[in-house]
């Protein structure tokens, strides 16, 4: 039961940070590219890699702290459903080049960020 509470609190905090950061990032541009979601997902992937590295590689985080950060916070913070929705919207608007760029950048940059987080955690 304690684990559920940690995941619940982490998820709520992650969602709040996602909402605030998304609004802030989107306020800086008026482009069709979904910069808010992209930025959030890249940060979430880096944090996830860092947390996994600290918990699994370095064993500096307890299993409960790993659940709070990896499952709760990163789960609430990252937003694959928004990525999917924005991709469909770009397709429906005929912005195929932007859509493909968004998909490619999201996969490549997010995977790189996850490995980057692991890399930083290993040297922490």
C-alpha positions as CSV (number, residue, x, y, z in Angstrom):
1,X,0.0,0.0,0.0
2,X,2.9,2.4,0.8
3,X,4.2,1.9,-2.7
4,X,0.8,3.0,-4.2
5,X,0.9,6.2,-2.2
6,X,4.4,7.0,-3.4
7,X,3.5,6.4,-7.1
8,X,0.3,8.4,-6.6
9,X,2.1,11.4,-5.1
10,X,4.9,11.2,-7.7
11,X,2.4,11.0,-10.6
12,X,0.5,14.0,-9.3
13,X,3.7,16.1,-9.0
14,X,4.9,15.0,-12.4
15,X,1.5,16.0,-13.9
16,X,1.6,19.4,-12.3
17,X,5.2,20.1,-13.5
18,X,4.2,18.9,-17.0
19,X,1.3,21.3,-17.1
20,X,3.3,24.3,-15.9
21,X,6.3,23.6,-18.0
22,X,4.2,22.9,-21.1
23,X,2.4,26.2,-20.8
24,X,5.7,28.0,-20.2
25,X,7.5,26.5,-23.2
26,X,4.6,26.9,-25.5
27,X,4.4,30.6,-24.6
28,X,7.7,31.2,-26.4
29,X,6.6,30.2,-29.9
30,X,3.7,30.1,-32.3
31,X,5.0,27.2,-34.5
32,X,3.0,24.1,-35.4
33,X,5.8,22.0,-33.9
34,X,4.7,20.8,-30.4
35,X,7.7,22.2,-28.6
36,X,6.1,21.8,-25.1
37,X,5.4,18.1,-25.3
38,X,8.7,17.5,-27.0
39,X,10.7,19.4,-24.4
40,X,8.8,17.6,-21.6
41,X,9.4,14.2,-23.0
42,X,13.1,14.8,-23.5
43,X,13.5,16.0,-19.9
44,X,11.4,13.0,-18.7
45,X,13.5,10.5,-20.6
46,X,16.7,12.1,-19.2
47,X,15.3,12.0,-15.6
48,X,14.2,8.4,-16.1
49,X,17.6,7.4,-17.3
50,X,19.2,9.2,-14.4
51,X,16.9,7.7,-11.8
52,X,17.4,4.2,-13.2
53,X,21.1,4.7,-13.2
54,X,21.1,5.9,-9.6
55,X,18.8,3.1,-8.4
56,X,20.0,0.1,-10.5
57,X,23.6,0.9,-11.3
58,X,24.7,2.9,-8.3
59,X,22.1,1.6,-5.9
60,X,21.8,5.1,-4.4
61,X,18.0,5.1,-4.4
62,X,15.7,2.8,-2.4
63,X,13.1,0.7,-4.3
64,X,10.4,3.1,-3.0
65,X,12.3,6.2,-4.2
66,X,12.8,4.5,-7.6
67,X,9.0,3.9,-7.8
68,X,8.3,7.5,-6.8
69,X,10.6,9.0,-9.4
70,X,10.5,6.4,-12.3
71,X,6.9,5.2,-12.2
72,X,5.2,8.1,-10.4
73,X,6.9,11.4,-11.3
74,X,8.2,10.4,-14.8
75,X,5.0,8.6,-15.6
76,X,3.0,11.7,-14.7
77,X,5.5,14.0,-16.3
78,X,6.0,12.4,-19.7
79,X,3.1,12.3,-22.1
80,X,3.0,9.7,-24.8
81,X,-0.7,10.3,-25.3
82,X,-0.1,14.0,-26.0
83,X,2.7,13.0,-28.4
84,X,0.2,10.6,-30.2
85,X,-2.5,13.2,-30.3
86,X,-0.3,15.9,-31.7
87,X,1.1,13.6,-34.3
88,X,-2.4,12.8,-35.5
89,X,-3.3,16.5,-35.5
90,X,-0.2,17.3,-37.7
91,X,-1.2,14.5,-40.0
92,X,-4.8,15.7,-40.2
93,X,-3.6,19.2,-41.0
94,X,-1.5,17.9,-43.8
95,X,1.8,18.9,-42.1
96,X,3.4,15.6,-43.0
97,X,7.0,17.0,-42.9
98,X,6.5,18.4,-39.4
99,X,4.8,15.2,-38.3
100,X,7.7,13.1,-39.5
101,X,10.2,15.4,-38.0
102,X,8.4,15.3,-34.7
103,X,8.3,11.5,-34.7
104,X,11.9,11.2,-35.7
105,X,13.2,13.8,-33.2
106,X,11.0,12.4,-30.4
107,X,12.4,8.9,-30.8
108,X,16.0,9.8,-31.4
109,X,16.3,12.6,-28.9
110,X,14.3,10.9,-26.2
111,X,16.4,7.7,-26.5
112,X,19.5,9.8,-26.4
113,X,18.3,11.6,-23.3
114,X,17.6,8.3,-21.6
115,X,21.1,7.1,-22.3
116,X,22.4,10.5,-21.3
117,X,20.7,10.2,-18.0
118,X,22.2,6.8,-17.4
119,X,25.6,8.1,-18.4
120,X,25.4,11.0,-16.0
121,X,24.1,8.8,-13.1
122,X,27.0,6.3,-13.7
123,X,29.5,9.2,-13.2
124,X,27.6,10.7,-10.2
